[in-house]
Amino acid sequence: MGRTVIPYSQILKLEEDSLKNFRRALPAAKQEILDEIFRIAKRNLASGVMASDSEPKFSIIFSAIIELQRQIDDLEKTVKQLKKN
C-alpha cells in the first residue's frame, strides 16, 4: 500500500518550484534572500510536518519570520552589551 499523503519535504520542493518565475524576476541579492527563506523552512522541517497546514506557504513564511525575529533579538542583545561598555 502506498502513501496517501505527500511528504512535507516534497511539498516544500513543490512550493519552491512554483516560485521559480518569481525568483527569476528578482535581483540577484533578493534571489539569495528567497533561497535563504527556503533553507530556513527546510531546517524547520519537523515544525512544518507538525503544522499539517492545508496551505504550506504559511509554515514556510512563519519559519522565516521566527528565524528573523531570533536574529533581531540576538542583535538587540549585542547592541545592549556594546552600549554598556
N, C-alpha and C positions, 0 to 999 in steps of 0.2 A: 504494500500500500504506500502511495506517495504522500508527500507533504501537501497539506491543503492551504497552508499559509506561506507566502513568500518570506524568506528570511530578511530581517531588518537590514542586514549588510547589503543585500541586493536592492532593497528599496532605496537605501542611500545612494547606491550607484545609479539607479534609475532617475532619482531626483537630480543628481549631479549632471547626468547626461541630458536631462530635459532643459537644463540651463546653458547648454553648450553655445547656442547662438547669442544668448545674453552675455555670456562670458567673453566671447569673441569680440563683441562690440565695446567692451570696457577697455580703458587704457591699461597698459601692462601692469602698472603698480596696483591697480584695482583688481585685476585678474588674480594677482597673488593674494589679495585680501579674501576674495571669494574662495580661492583654493584653501586658504587657512581656515575658513569657516567650515568647510567640509572635513578638513583634518581634525578640527575640534569635535565635530559630530562623530567622527569615526573613533576618536579616543573615548567618547562617552557612549559607546555602542550599547552597553548594558542598560543605561538610562533610557535610551530610545526604545529598546526592546520592551522594557517595563511599562513605558508610556502607552504602548499599543494604540497609538493615535490613528484615527481614520485619515488624518492629514499630517504626514510625516514632516512636512516643512516646519511645523511648529516645534517639534523636538530638535530639529536642526538649528533653527533660529534661537531657541531657548538655550541650547548648549553653547552657542556663540556668545549670547548675552551674559550668561553666567561666567564664562571664562573672561570676558572683557571686564565684568564687574570685579572679578578676583584680581585682575591686573591693576585696575583703578585703585582698589583697596591697598594693594601692595605698594603702589606708587605714593599714595597718600601717607602711608606709614613711613616710607623713606623720606618724604618731604618733611614730615614732623620731626623725624630724627635729625635731619640736617639742620632744621631751624633751631633745635636745642643746642647744637654745637656752636 
